[in-house]
Amino acid sequence: MAGSREIRNKIKSVKNTQKITRAMEMVAASKMRKAQDRMKKARPYGEKIRNVAAHMSGANTEYRHPFLVERDTVKRVGIIVVTSDKGLCGGLNTNVLRKALSQMKIWQSEGEQIEVCCIGNKGLGFMSRIGANVISQVVALGDAPDMSRLIGAVKVVLDGYIQDRFDRVFIYYNRFINTMKQEPVMEQLLPLTDERVRGGEKEGGKSHTSWDYIYEPEAKPVIDDIMTRYVEAIVYQAVAENMASEQSARMVAMKAASDNAGNVIDELTLIYNKSRQAAITKELSEIVGGAAAV
């Protein structure tokens, strides 16, 4: 059994750790509320631009944007992996990276080449360790997603698709369900699928009839810009969802760490009391034995 001084030092060390985890829990709770508000405010814009893209995809126009054209064969795949910059958030990053890695192995077994765009330091580090071909990256996003920081890395992927470098583009991120649950998802970003585009056509269970806009001065530049903004909105929404998931997972993880530290302190305190009682009993026995010998 460890000495009393060692046990006291362990208890002190665990208490210091518990103070840190409690502080991180409170900070994560504060940031979580802000991240959730930011995510909820971004959703109406995403839904509206989905409606616009849905109407344009079904419009009878002479110009069809490349993002809506399905490729006959798939030889190269681009993926955007959204993770956090910091750790201590449970299995949040592990789950989404495991999902991406399993799908990458399937594509590689089918002979498809993969290029990766990393948003977040954890994803960048993981993809670098496994030897993935990272074509663009953005890290240190802070507590709030900034489209001006994201647009550079995303534009590399969009230009690659337009230039036929990629036949498909997917995005991986953690979708915020609630404080206790975050779901890793994989969504096809390009070409825009019917489910993704036409999901915005229904409002209140009623489908809209097909109609078109009036384009000024001509359709091509307007549609090009709208489709680019549409993809950027999806990426921004994914980053906002992932940040809300990150803070929620970190708050839960730090609360669990604080609770575990409390249990360890109780166990060490019990061991310390037993050790101290054993030492007292031993001293009493020695005193009694000495007195009896005299």
Backbone as numpy.savetxt, mean C-alpha at the origin, in Angstrom:
# Nx Ny Nz CAx CAy CAz Cx Cy Cz
17.98 -18.91 36.59 17.14 -17.72 36.59 18.02 -16.47 36.59
17.66 -15.48 35.78 18.44 -14.26 35.69 18.41 -13.50 37.01
19.47 -12.71 37.24 19.55 -11.93 38.46 18.54 -10.81 38.48
18.32 -10.26 39.68 17.32 -9.20 39.84 17.68 -7.96 39.03
18.97 -7.64 39.00 19.37 -6.46 38.26 19.11 -6.63 36.76
19.40 -7.80 36.22 19.15 -8.06 34.79 17.66 -7.96 34.48
16.84 -8.51 35.37 15.39 -8.46 35.13 14.89 -7.02 35.17
15.40 -6.23 36.12 14.99 -4.82 36.19 15.40 -4.07 34.92
16.58 -4.36 34.42 17.03 -3.72 33.17 16.14 -4.10 32.00
15.72 -5.38 31.95 14.83 -5.82 30.87 13.48 -5.12 30.97
12.96 -5.01 32.19 11.67 -4.34 32.37 11.76 -2.88 31.94
12.84 -2.22 32.29 13.04 -0.83 31.90 13.13 -0.68 30.39
13.85 -1.61 29.76 14.00 -1.56 28.30 12.65 -1.76 27.60
11.85 -2.72 28.06 10.55 -2.98 27.45 9.61 -1.79 27.66
9.67 -1.16 28.85 8.83 0.02 29.09 9.19 1.16 28.15
10.48 1.34 27.89 10.90 2.38 26.94 10.38 2.08 25.54
10.45 0.80 25.16 9.91 0.41 23.85 8.41 0.64 23.78
7.71 0.35 24.87 6.27 0.54 24.90 5.89 2.01 24.75
6.69 2.90 25.35 6.43 4.33 25.18 6.54 4.74 23.72
7.54 4.19 23.03 7.72 4.52 21.61 6.56 4.01 20.77
6.15 2.75 20.99 5.06 2.18 20.19 3.74 2.90 20.46
3.53 3.34 21.69 2.30 4.09 21.98 2.30 5.43 21.27
3.46 6.09 21.26 3.55 7.37 20.55 3.33 7.17 19.06
3.91 6.12 18.49 3.73 5.85 17.06 2.28 5.48 16.76
1.63 4.81 17.69 0.21 4.48 17.50 -0.64 5.73 17.42
-0.39 6.69 18.30 -1.17 7.93 18.29 -0.88 8.77 17.05
0.38 8.80 16.63 0.72 9.54 15.41 0.05 8.90 14.19
0.08 7.57 14.13 -0.55 6.87 13.01 -2.07 7.09 13.00
-2.68 7.14 14.18 -4.12 7.38 14.26 -4.47 8.76 13.72
-3.66 9.75 14.06 -3.90 11.11 13.55 -3.72 11.16 12.04
-2.66 10.56 11.53 -2.42 10.56 10.09 -3.45 9.72 9.36
-3.95 8.67 10.00 -4.94 7.81 9.36 -6.22 8.58 9.05
-6.66 9.39 9.99 -7.89 10.16 9.75 -7.71 11.13 8.58
-6.56 11.77 8.52 -6.30 12.69 7.41 -6.21 11.93 6.09
-5.56 10.77 6.11 -5.42 9.98 4.87 -6.78 9.47 4.40
-7.64 9.08 5.33 -8.97 8.62 4.95 -9.80 9.76 4.36
-9.71 10.93 4.96 -10.44 12.09 4.41 -9.94 12.42 3.01
-8.63 12.36 2.81 -8.06 12.65 1.49 -8.52 11.62 0.47
-8.56 10.37 0.87 -8.99 9.30 -0.04 -10.46 9.47 -0.41
-11.30 9.80 0.57 -12.73 9.96 0.30 -13.01 11.17 -0.60
-12.20 12.22 -0.43 -12.38 13.40 -1.27 -11.94 13.14 -2.71
-11.01 12.22 -2.91 -10.52 11.91 -4.26 -11.48 11.00 -5.02
-12.33 10.28 -4.32 -13.20 9.33 -4.99 -14.23 9.97 -5.93
-14.89 11.10 -5.56 -15.85 11.69 -6.50 -15.22 12.09 -7.83
-13.99 12.63 -7.80 -13.32 12.99 -9.05 -13.06 11.74 -9.89
-12.60 10.66 -9.22 -12.37 9.42 -9.96 -13.64 8.87 -10.58
-14.75 8.93 -9.85 -16.01 8.43 -10.39 -16.48 9.27 -11.57
-16.33 10.60 -11.47 -16.77 11.47 -12.56 -15.95 11.26 -13.82
-14.64 11.14 -13.68 -13.83 10.96 -14.87 -14.02 9.56 -15.45
-14.44 8.61 -14.62 -14.82 7.30 -15.16 -16.05 7.43 -16.05
-17.01 8.24 -15.63 -18.20 8.46 -16.45 -17.84 9.09 -17.79
-16.94 10.08 -17.74 -16.52 10.74 -18.99 -15.83 9.75 -19.91
-14.91 8.94 -19.35 -14.20 7.95 -20.17 -15.16 6.91 -20.72
-16.17 6.54 -19.92 -17.14 5.55 -20.38 -17.95 6.08 -21.56
-18.36 7.34 -21.48 -19.13 7.92 -22.58 -18.27 8.01 -23.85
-17.02 8.42 -23.70 -16.16 8.55 -24.88 -15.82 7.21 -25.48
-15.69 6.17 -24.62 -15.37 4.85 -25.17 -16.51 4.29 -26.01
-17.75 4.65 -25.66 -18.89 4.16 -26.43 -19.36 5.11 -27.49
-18.67 6.24 -27.66 -19.10 7.23 -28.64 -18.71 6.78 -30.05
-19.48 7.22 -31.01 -19.20 6.91 -32.42 -18.33 8.02 -33.00
-17.04 7.91 -32.77 -16.12 8.92 -33.28 -15.11 8.27 -34.21
-14.54 9.06 -35.07 -13.58 8.52 -36.04 -12.22 8.24 -35.40
-12.00 8.73 -34.20 -10.71 8.53 -33.55 -10.88 7.63 -32.33
-10.05 6.59 -32.25 -10.07 5.69 -31.10 -8.72 5.74 -30.41
-8.76 6.06 -29.14 -7.52 6.26 -28.40 -6.78 4.94 -28.21
-5.41 4.96 -28.24 -4.65 3.71 -28.05 -4.92 3.02 -26.72
-5.31 3.77 -25.69 -5.58 3.14 -24.40 -6.81 2.24 -24.43
-7.65 2.39 -25.47 -8.85 1.58 -25.58 -8.71 0.42 -26.54
-7.55 0.30 -27.18 -7.34 -0.72 -28.21 -6.69 -1.94 -27.56
-7.33 -3.08 -27.69 -6.81 -4.33 -27.15 -5.76 -4.90 -28.10
-4.62 -5.32 -27.55 -3.54 -5.90 -28.35 -3.84 -7.37 -28.63
-3.44 -7.83 -29.84 -3.70 -9.22 -30.21 -2.81 -10.18 -29.43
-1.53 -9.85 -29.27 -0.60 -10.71 -28.54 0.01 -9.92 -27.39
0.43 -10.64 -26.37 1.05 -10.03 -25.20 2.45 -10.61 -25.03
3.45 -9.77 -25.24 4.84 -10.20 -25.09 5.56 -9.46 -23.97
5.13 -8.23 -23.69 5.77 -7.43 -22.65 4.68 -6.83 -21.76
4.95 -6.87 -20.45 3.99 -6.38 -19.46 4.68 -5.33 -18.59
3.99 -4.23 -18.37 4.46 -3.21 -17.43 3.60 -3.22 -16.19
4.22 -3.13 -15.03 3.46 -3.12 -13.79 3.88 -1.91 -12.94
2.91 -1.36 -12.25 3.14 -0.27 -11.30 2.85 -0.83 -9.91
3.86 -0.82 -9.05 3.72 -1.37 -7.71 3.72 -0.22 -6.71
2.63 -0.09 -5.96 2.48 0.98 -4.98 2.68 0.39 -3.59
3.70 0.87 -2.89 3.98 0.44 -1.52 4.25 1.68 -0.66
4.58 1.44 0.59 4.89 2.55 1.49 6.39 2.83 1.47
6.76 3.99 1.97 8.17 4.34 2.09 8.76 3.82 3.40
7.92 3.64 4.42 8.38 3.22 5.73 7.76 1.89 6.10
8.39 1.22 7.06 7.91 -0.06 7.53 7.04 0.07 8.77
7.10 -0.96 9.62 6.32 -0.99 10.87 4.83 -0.86 10.62
4.36 -1.48 9.53 2.92 -1.44 9.23 2.40 -2.86 8.98
2.90 -3.81 9.77 2.42 -5.17 9.66 2.81 -5.82 8.34
1.90 -6.63 7.81 2.16 -7.32 6.56 1.62 -6.60 5.34
1.42 -5.28 5.44 0.81 -4.53 4.34 1.63 -4.65 3.06
2.90 -4.28 3.12 3.74 -4.33 1.93 4.02 -5.77 1.49
4.19 -6.65 2.48 4.48 -8.05 2.16 3.37 -8.67 1.34
2.12 -8.37 1.69 0.99 -8.98 0.99 0.92 -8.53 -0.47
1.07 -7.24 -0.72 0.96 -6.76 -2.10 2.17 -7.19 -2.93
3.35 -7.24 -2.32 4.55 -7.67 -3.05 4.50 -9.18 -3.33
3.95 -9.94 -2.40 3.80 -11.37 -2.65 2.82 -11.62 -3.81
1.76 -10.82 -3.86 0.79 -10.96 -4.94 1.43 -10.60 -6.29
2.23 -9.55 -6.30 2.90 -9.16 -7.54 3.92 -10.19 -7.96
4.68 -10.72 -7.02 5.72 -11.70 -7.35 5.13 -12.98 -7.91
4.03 -13.46 -7.33 3.41 -14.69 -7.83 2.93 -14.53 -9.27
2.34 -13.35 -9.58 1.88 -13.11 -10.95 3.05 -12.93 -11.90
4.13 -12.30 -11.45 5.31 -12.14 -12.29 5.90 -13.49 -12.67
5.90 -14.44 -11.75 6.41 -15.78 -12.05 5.56 -16.46 -13.12
4.24 -16.24 -13.05 3.36 -16.82 -14.07 3.66 -16.22 -15.44
3.80 -14.89 -15.50 4.11 -14.24 -16.78 5.46 -14.70 -17.32
6.44 -14.84 -16.46 7.77 -15.27 -16.91 7.73 -16.70 -17.43
6.91 -17.54 -16.81 6.79 -18.92 -17.31 6.13 -18.96 -18.68
5.34 -17.93 -19.00 4.70 -17.84 -20.32 5.56 -17.10 -21.34
6.77 -16.72 -20.94 7.69 -16.07 -21.86 7.49 -14.57 -22.01
6.74 -13.96 -21.13 6.50 -12.52 -21.21 7.56 -11.76 -20.42
8.01 -10.64 -20.98 8.99 -9.79 -20.31 8.27 -8.75 -19.46
8.89 -8.43 -18.33 8.23 -7.57 -17.34 9.13 -6.39 -17.01
8.54 -5.20 -16.99 9.22 -4.00 -16.54 8.38 -3.35 -15.45
9.05 -2.77 -14.48 8.39 -2.36 -13.24 8.57 -0.87 -13.00
7.48 -0.22 -12.57 7.52 1.15 -12.05 7.19 1.06 -10.57
8.08 1.55 -9.73 7.93 1.44 -8.27 7.53 2.79 -7.68
6.44 2.78 -6.93 6.02 3.95 -6.15 6.11 3.56 -4.69
7.13 4.07 -4.01 7.35 3.69 -2.62 8.69 2.99 -2.45
9.36 3.28 -1.36 10.70 2.77 -1.13 10.73 1.26 -0.89
9.73 0.73 -0.21 9.71 -0.71 0.09 9.60 -1.55 -1.18
8.74 -1.12 -2.10 8.62 -1.85 -3.36 9.88 -1.75 -4.19
10.51 -0.57 -4.19 11.75 -0.39 -4.95 12.86 -1.30 -4.42
12.99 -1.36 -3.09 14.00 -2.23 -2.51 13.76 -3.69 -2.82
12.49 -4.12 -2.77 12.17 -5.52 -3.05 12.45 -5.87 -4.51
12.00 -5.02 -5.43 12.21 -5.30 -6.85 13.70 -5.28 -7.21
14.47 -4.44 -6.55 15.92 -4.42 -6.79 16.57 -5.70 -6.29
16.10 -6.22 -5.16 16.69 -7.44 -4.61 16.42 -8.66 -5.48
15.23 -8.73 -6.09 14.92 -9.90 -6.91 15.41 -9.73 -8.35
16.03 -8.59 -8.66 16.60 -8.39 -9.99 15.60 -8.00 -11.05
14.48 -7.38 -10.67 13.48 -6.95 -11.65 13.99 -5.74 -12.44
13.46 -5.56 -13.64 13.84 -4.43 -14.50 13.00 -3.21 -14.11
13.57 -2.33 -13.29 12.87 -1.14 -12.81 13.15 0.00 -13.79
12.09 0.50 -14.44 12.26 1.55 -15.46 11.99 2.94 -14.91
11.24 3.05 -13.82 10.98 4.36 -13.21 10.63 4.15 -11.75
10.80 5.21 -10.97 10.56 5.09 -9.54 10.26 6.46 -8.96
9.57 6.45 -7.85 9.34 7.67 -7.07 9.21 7.25 -5.61
10.00 7.88 -4.75 10.02 7.55 -3.33 9.88 8.84 -2.54
9.78 8.68 -1.23 9.69 9.82 -0.31 8.51 10.74 -0.67
7.33 10.13 -0.78 6.13 10.89 -1.12 5.59 11.70 0.05
6.01 11.36 1.26 5.48 12.07 2.42 4.14 11.53 2.86
3.40 12.34 3.57 2.11 11.91 4.12 0.94 12.14 3.17
1.17 12.90 2.09 0.09 13.22 1.15 0.58 12.98 -0.27
-0.20 12.29 -1.11 0.22 12.06 -2.51 0.20 13.36 -3.30
1.23 13.56 -4.09 1.35 14.76 -4.91 1.46 14.31 -6.36
0.48 14.71 -7.18 0.45 14.26 -8.57 1.66 14.75 -9.35
2.20 15.90 -8.97 3.38 16.40 -9.67 4.59 15.50 -9.44
4.60 14.78 -8.30 5.68 13.83 -8.04 5.44 12.51 -8.75
4.19 12.14 -8.91 3.85 10.84 -9.50 3.90 10.86 -11.02
3.63 12.02 -11.62 3.39 12.07 -13.05 4.60 11.65 -13.88
5.81 11.93 -13.37 7.01 11.57 -14.12 7.15 10.06 -14.28
7.02 9.33 -13.16 7.15 7.88 -13.22 6.02 7.24 -14.02
4.80 7.78 -13.86 3.65 7.22 -14.58 3.77 7.49 -16.08
4.29 8.64 -16.45 4.40 9.00 -17.86 5.34 8.05 -18.60
6.36 7.56 -17.92 7.26 6.58 -18.54 6.49 5.34 -18.97
5.58 4.91 -18.12 4.78 3.71 -18.43 3.78 4.00 -19.54
3.11 5.15 -19.48 2.12 5.49 -20.50 2.78 5.65 -21.87
3.93 6.32 -21.91 4.64 6.46 -23.19 5.10 5.11 -23.72
5.51 4.23 -22.80 5.91 2.89 -23.23 4.76 2.11 -23.84
3.57 2.30 -23.32 2.41 1.60 -23.91 2.06 2.17 -25.28
2.09 3.48 -25.39 1.78 4.10 -26.68 2.81 3.71 -27.74
4.08 3.56 -27.33 5.15 3.20 -28.25 5.29 1.70 -28.45
4.31 0.93 -27.97 4.29 -0.53 -28.12 5.41 -1.23 -27.36
5.95 -0.60 -26.34 6.90 -1.29 -25.47 6.18 -2.27 -24.56
4.95 -1.94 -24.21 4.13 -2.81 -23.38 2.85 -3.15 -24.13
2.37 -4.36 -23.88 1.08 -4.76 -24.43 -0.02 -4.67 -23.38
0.39 -4.73 -22.12 -0.55 -4.55 -21.02 0.16 -3.85 -19.86
-0.61 -3.13 -19.06 -0.07 -2.46 -17.87 -1.00 -2.76 -16.71
-0.41 -3.20 -15.59 -1.17 -3.51 -14.39 -0.67 -2.64 -13.24
-1.54 -2.45 -12.25 -1.17 -1.69 -11.06 -1.51 -2.52 -9.82
-0.59 -2.53 -8.87 -0.77 -3.25 -7.61 -0.77 -2.23 -6.47
-1.72 -2.37 -5.58 -1.79 -1.50 -4.41 -2.69 -2.13 -3.37
-2.73 -1.54 -2.19 -3.61 -2.00 -1.12 -4.86 -1.15 -1.08
-6.00 -1.78 -1.26 -7.27 -1.08 -1.21 -7.76 -0.99 0.23
-8.16 0.20 0.63 -8.64 0.43 2.00 -10.08 -0.06 2.12
-10.30 -1.04 2.99 -11.64 -1.55 3.26 -12.17 -0.91 4.54
-11.45 -1.09 5.62 -11.74 -0.43 6.88 -10.45 -0.40 7.70
-10.54 0.06 8.93 -9.34 0.22 9.73 -8.63 -1.10 9.97
-9.38 -2.18 10.08 -8.79 -3.48 10.39 -8.49 -4.31 9.14
-8.93 -3.88 7.98 -8.77 -4.71 6.78 -8.31 -3.87 5.60
-7.22 -4.31 4.97 -6.71 -3.71 3.75 -6.44 -4.84 2.76
-6.94 -4.70 1.56 -6.92 -5.79 0.59 -5.94 -5.50 -0.54
-4.92 -6.36 -0.75 -4.02 -6.17 -1.90 -4.75 -6.52 -3.20
-4.69 -5.65 -4.18 -5.43 -5.86 -5.42 -4.50 -5.67 -6.61
-4.87 -6.31 -7.71 -4.21 -6.14 -9.00 -5.27 -5.70 -9.99
-5.05 -4.57 -10.66 -6.00 -4.05 -11.64 -5.29 -3.81 -12.96
-5.98 -4.12 -14.03 -5.42 -3.84 -15.36 -5.63 -2.37 -15.67
-4.53 -1.68 -15.88 -4.58 -0.25 -16.13 -4.74 0.04 -17.61
-3.97 -0.64 -18.44 -4.03 -0.48 -19.89 -3.95 -1.85 -20.55
-4.69 -2.07 -21.64 -5.76 -1.21 -22.15 -6.94 -1.18 -21.19
-7.71 -0.14 -21.23 -8.84 0.01 -20.32 -9.87 -1.06 -20.61
-10.17 -1.86 -19.62 -11.11 -2.96 -19.81 -12.55 -2.45 -19.79
-13.44 -3.25 -20.33 -14.85 -2.88 -20.33 -15.38 -2.74 -18.91
-14.93 -3.65 -18.00 -15.41 -3.57 -16.63 -14.96 -2.29 -15.96
-13.71 -1.88 -16.26 -13.17 -0.69 -15.63 -13.82 0.58 -16.17
-13.94 0.64 -17.49 -14.47 1.85 -18.11 -15.96 1.96 -17.91
-16.67 0.89 -18.19 -18.12 0.96 -18.16 -18.68 0.85 -16.75
-17.79 0.68 -15.76 -18.25 0.71 -14.38 -18.80 2.07 -14.00
-18.36 3.11 -14.72 -18.86 4.45 -14.43 -20.11 4.81 -15.17
-20.64 3.88 -15.98 -21.82 4.21 -16.76 -23.10 4.09 -15.96
-23.02 3.38 -14.82 -24.25 3.13 -14.06 -24.30 4.04 -12.84
-25.41 4.65 -12.69 -25.67 5.49 -11.52 -27.05 5.14 -11.00
-27.08 4.66 -9.75 -28.36 4.29 -9.17 -28.99 3.09 -9.85
-28.14 2.21 -10.46 -28.65 1.00 -11.08 -29.20 1.22 -12.47
-29.13 2.44 -13.03 -29.66 2.71 -14.35 -28.51 2.98 -15.30
-28.53 2.33 -16.45 -27.47 2.53 -17.44 -27.85 3.67 -18.37
-26.85 4.43 -18.78 -27.06 5.56 -19.65 -27.01 5.11 -21.12
-27.72 5.79 -21.95 -27.65 5.52 -23.38 -26.36 6.11 -23.94
-25.93 5.59 -25.08 -24.68 6.04 -25.68 -24.86 7.43 -26.28
-23.92 8.34 -25.97 -23.96 9.67 -26.51 -22.53 10.19 -26.59
-22.36 11.30 -27.25 -21.03 11.82 -27.50 -20.96 13.28 -27.10
-19.71 13.78 -26.99 -19.45 15.17 -26.67 -19.22 15.97 -27.96
-19.23 17.26 -27.84 -18.81 18.14 -28.92 -17.39 18.58 -28.62
-16.47 18.24 -29.51 -15.06 18.49 -29.28 -14.61 19.76 -29.99
-13.90 20.60 -29.25 -13.34 21.82 -29.82 -11.86 21.92 -29.45
-10.94 22.13 -30.40 -11.20 22.32 -31.83 -11.41 21.00 -32.58
-10.78 19.89 -32.10 -11.00 18.59 -32.73 -10.91 17.51 -31.65
-11.33 16.29 -32.02 -11.50 15.24 -31.02 -10.17 14.70 -30.50
-9.18 14.54 -31.36 -7.95 13.83 -30.97 -7.25 14.44 -29.77
-6.88 15.73 -29.76 -6.17 16.27 -28.59 -7.00 16.24 -27.32
-8.31 16.44 -27.46 -9.17 16.43 -26.27 -9.23 15.02 -25.68
-9.45 14.02 -26.52 -9.54 12.64 -26.03 -8.21 12.18 -25.47
-7.11 12.55 -26.13 -5.78 12.19 -25.62 -5.57 12.72 -24.21
-5.93 13.96 -24.00 -5.73 14.58 -22.70 -6.65 13.96 -21.65
-7.89 13.70 -22.02 -8.84 13.12 -21.06 -8.40 11.72 -20.66
-7.96 10.91 -21.60 -7.54 9.55 -21.29 -6.28 9.55 -20.41
-5.38 10.48 -20.67 -4.20 10.58 -19.81 -4.60 10.97 -18.40
-5.50 11.94 -18.28 -5.97 12.35 -16.96 -6.72 11.21 -16.25
-7.41 10.41 -17.04 -8.15 9.29 -16.47 -7.20 8.29 -15.82
-6.13 7.94 -16.54 -5.16 6.99 -15.99 -4.46 7.60 -14.77
-4.11 8.87 -14.85 -3.47 9.53 -13.72 -4.38 9.54 -12.50
-5.68 9.72 -12.73 -6.63 9.71 -11.61 -6.68 8.33 -10.94
-6.61 7.27 -11.75 -6.60 5.92 -11.19 -5.35 5.71 -10.34
-4.20 6.15 -10.85 -2.95 5.99 -10.11 -2.99 6.81 -8.82
-3.48 8.03 -8.90 -3.57 8.88 -7.71 -4.49 8.23 -6.67
-5.61 7.71 -7.13 -6.54 7.05 -6.22 -5.89 5.83 -5.57
-5.10 5.08 -6.35 -4.41 3.91 -5.80 -3.42 4.33 -4.72
-2.68 5.40 -4.96 -1.71 5.87 -3.97 -2.43 6.37 -2.72
-3.54 7.09 -2.90 -4.30 7.58 -1.75 -4.87 6.41 -0.94
-5.37 5.38 -1.63 -5.88 4.20 -0.94 -4.76 3.51 -0.17
-3.58 3.41 -0.80 -2.47 2.73 -0.16 -1.98 3.49 1.07
-1.98 4.83 1.00 -1.55 5.62 2.15 -2.52 5.48 3.31
-3.82 5.47 3.02 -4.80 5.25 4.08 -4.64 3.86 4.69
-4.38 2.87 3.85 -4.15 1.51 4.34 -2.89 1.44 5.19
-1.85 2.16 4.75 -0.58 2.16 5.50 -0.76 2.68 6.92
-1.41 3.82 7.07 -1.57 4.40 8.40 -2.47 3.53 9.27
-3.50 2.94 8.68 -4.37 2.05 9.45 -3.61 0.82 9.92
-2.83 0.22 9.01 -2.06 -0.97 9.38 -1.00 -0.64 10.43
-0.38 0.54 10.31 0.64 0.92 11.29 0.01 1.16 12.66
-1.17 1.78 12.69 -1.83 2.01 13.97 -2.16 0.68 14.65
-2.69 -0.27 13.87 -3.04 -1.57 14.44 -1.78 -2.31 14.89
-0.72 -2.26 14.09 0.52 -2.95 14.45 1.15 -2.36 15.71
1.14 -1.03 15.83 1.72 -0.41 17.01 0.88 -0.67 18.26
-0.44 -0.74 18.09 -1.29 -1.08 19.24 -1.01 -2.51 19.70
-0.85 -3.42 18.74 -0.52 -4.80 19.10 0.85 -4.88 19.78
1.81 -4.08 19.29 3.13 -4.06 19.91 3.07 -3.52 21.33
2.26 -2.48 21.54 2.13 -1.92 22.90 1.48 -2.93 23.84
0.46 -3.63 23.36 -0.20 -4.65 24.19 0.76 -5.79 24.51
1.54 -6.22 23.52 2.51 -7.30 23.77 3.58 -6.85 24.75
4.00 -5.59 24.64 4.99 -5.07 25.60 4.42 -5.09 27.02
3.15 -4.74 27.16 2.52 -4.80 28.48 2.51 -6.22 29.04
2.24 -7.20 28.17 2.25 -8.60 28.63 3.65 -9.04 29.05
4.65 -8.61 28.28 6.04 -8.96 28.63 6.43 -8.33 29.95
6.01 -7.07 30.16 6.32 -6.40 31.43 5.69 -7.14 32.60
4.45 -7.59 32.44 3.78 -8.34 33.51 4.52 -9.64 33.81
4.94 -10.34 32.75 5.66 -11.60 32.95 7.01 -11.37 33.63
7.73 -10.33 33.17 9.03 -10.05 33.79 8.87 -9.58 35.24
7.81 -8.83 35.52 7.57 -8.39 36.89 7.29 -9.58 37.80
6.53 -10.55 37.28 6.26 -11.76 38.06 7.55 -12.53 38.33
8.38 -12.65 37.30 9.66 -13.36 37.47 10.55 -12.62 38.47
10.54 -11.29 38.40 11.35 -10.49 39.32 10.88 -10.67 40.76
9.57 -10.67 40.96 9.04 -10.85 42.31 9.38 -12.23 42.86
9.30 -13.24 42.00 9.65 -14.60 42.44 11.13 -14.67 42.80
11.97 -14.05 41.96 13.40 -14.06 42.24 13.72 -13.33 43.54
13.08 -12.20 43.76 13.31 -11.44 44.99 12.81 -12.21 46.21
11.64 -12.85 46.05 11.11 -13.64 47.18 12.01 -14.83 47.48
12.56 -15.44 46.43 13.47 -16.57 46.66 14.74 -16.12 47.38
15.24 -14.94 47.01 16.44 -14.43 47.69 16.15 -14.13 49.15
14.98 -13.54 49.43 14.61 -13.24 50.82 14.47 -14.52 51.63
13.80 -15.53 51.03 13.62 -16.81 51.71 14.96 -17.46 52.01
15.88 -17.36 51.05 17.21 -17.95 51.25 17.94 -17.25 52.40
17.84 -15.92 52.46 18.51 -15.20 53.54 17.90 -15.55 54.89
16.57 -15.67 54.94 15.92 -16.04 56.19 16.35 -17.44 56.64
16.44 -18.35 55.64 16.85 -19.72 55.98 18.27 -19.73 56.53
19.14 -18.92 55.95 20.51 -18.87 56.44 20.57 -18.29 57.85
19.76 -17.25 58.12 19.73 -16.66 59.45 19.22 -17.66 60.49
18.12 -18.35 60.14 17.54 -19.33 61.04 18.51 -20.47 61.29
19.17 -20.92 60.19 20.14 -21.99 60.33 21.31 -21.61 61.21
21.78 -20.37 61.04 22.89 -19.90 61.87 22.52 -19.80 63.34
21.28 -19.29 63.58 20.83 -19.17 64.96 20.67 -20.52 65.61
20.18 -21.48 64.83 20.00 -22.84 65.39 21.35 -23.48 65.70
22.35 -23.21 64.85 23.68 -23.77 65.10 24.31 -23.19 66.36
24.06 -21.93 66.64 24.61 -21.31 67.84 23.92 -21.87 69.08
